[in-house]
Amino acid sequence: MSVNCLICGRPTAVVHLGIDACRACTVFYRRTRKLRDRLTCVNGDRTCRGYLKRLFSCRKCRLDRFEEAMKAGNGK
């Protein structure tokens, strides 16, 4: 059964880190989470999120989306 990744919207068949996230987004999160405080949004106002377009213009917005999905998945 294929579901859509909660971060980028691409189809995925595997659950990573307890949420429906594709492998690319999971690897991105693991690689980037330590840089959280140093990242800034390219636009400065977090409008570069393109979930429906399956595109992220900046790493900060993609990381934020992943963390929001993790919090929602854990019920916090």
LOFI-163019 format. One record per residue (C-alpha): residue in three letters; x, y, z. Coordinates in steps of 0.1 Angstrom, whole numbers. Layout:
N
<kegu ALA, c1 X, c2 Y, c3 Z>
...
***
This chain:
76
<kegu MET, c1 0, c2 0, c3 0>
<kegu SER, c1 14, c2 34, c3 -10>
<kegu VAL, c1 7, c2 66, c3 9>
<kegu ASN, c1 20, c2 101, c3 3>
<kegu CYS, c1 50, c2 115, c3 23>
<kegu LEU, c1 37, c2 141, c3 48>
<kegu ILE, c1 67, c2 163, c3 40>
<kegu CYS, c1 71, c2 164, c3 2>
<kegu GLY, c1 39, c2 146, c3 -10>
<kegu ARG, c1 57, c2 119, c3 -30>
<kegu PRO, c1 44, c2 83, c3 -28>
<kegu THR, c1 61, c2 61, c3 -2>
<kegu ALA, c1 54, c2 26, c3 10>
<kegu VAL, c1 74, c2 26, c3 42>
<kegu VAL, c1 71, c2 45, c3 75>
<kegu HIS, c1 102, c2 62, c3 87>
<kegu LEU, c1 107, c2 76, c3 122>
<kegu GLY, c1 71, c2 68, c3 130>
<kegu ILE, c1 55, c2 89, c3 103>
<kegu ASP, c1 46, c2 86, c3 66>
<kegu ALA, c1 79, c2 100, c3 53>
<kegu CYS, c1 98, c2 90, c3 22>
<kegu ARG, c1 134, c2 79, c3 25>
<kegu ALA, c1 147, c2 112, c3 9>
<kegu CYS, c1 130, c2 133, c3 35>
<kegu THR, c1 141, c2 110, c3 64>
<kegu VAL, c1 177, c2 112, c3 53>
<kegu PHE, c1 174, c2 149, c3 49>
<kegu TYR, c1 160, c2 152, c3 84>
<kegu ARG, c1 187, c2 131, c3 100>
<kegu ARG, c1 215, c2 150, c3 82>
<kegu THR, c1 201, c2 185, c3 88>
<kegu ARG, c1 185, c2 184, c3 123>
<kegu LYS, c1 217, c2 195, c3 141>
<kegu LEU, c1 219, c2 226, c3 119>
<kegu ARG, c1 184, c2 237, c3 129>
<kegu ASP, c1 195, c2 269, c3 147>
<kegu ARG, c1 218, c2 280, c3 119>
<kegu LEU, c1 193, c2 276, c3 90>
<kegu THR, c1 172, c2 305, c3 79>
<kegu CYS, c1 143, c2 307, c3 54>
<kegu VAL, c1 154, c2 319, c3 20>
<kegu ASN, c1 124, c2 343, c3 17>
<kegu GLY, c1 125, c2 352, c3 54>
<kegu ASP, c1 88, c2 347, c3 59>
<kegu ARG, c1 84, c2 309, c3 55>
<kegu THR, c1 64, c2 313, c3 23>
<kegu CYS, c1 86, c2 290, c3 3>
<kegu ARG, c1 68, c2 259, c3 13>
<kegu GLY, c1 54, c2 242, c3 -17>
<kegu TYR, c1 38, c2 210, c3 -3>
<kegu LEU, c1 13, c2 207, c3 -32>
<kegu LYS, c1 40, c2 215, c3 -57>
<kegu ARG, c1 63, c2 189, c3 -41>
<kegu LEU, c1 90, c2 215, c3 -39>
<kegu PHE, c1 109, c2 232, c3 -11>
<kegu SER, c1 129, c2 263, c3 -19>
<kegu CYS, c1 148, c2 262, c3 13>
<kegu ARG, c1 161, c2 236, c3 38>
<kegu LYS, c1 147, c2 255, c3 68>
<kegu CYS, c1 111, c2 252, c3 56>
<kegu ARG, c1 115, c2 215, c3 48>
<kegu LEU, c1 130, c2 208, c3 82>
<kegu ASP, c1 102, c2 227, c3 99>
<kegu ARG, c1 76, c2 207, c3 80>
<kegu PHE, c1 92, c2 175, c3 91>
<kegu GLU, c1 93, c2 186, c3 127>
<kegu GLU, c1 56, c2 196, c3 126>
<kegu ALA, c1 47, c2 162, c3 112>
<kegu MET, c1 67, c2 145, c3 139>
<kegu LYS, c1 49, c2 164, c3 166>
<kegu ALA, c1 15, c2 157, c3 151>
<kegu GLY, c1 24, c2 120, c3 148>
<kegu ASN, c1 35, c2 117, c3 184>
<kegu GLY, c1 3, c2 135, c3 196>
<kegu LYS, c1 22, c2 163, c3 213>
***
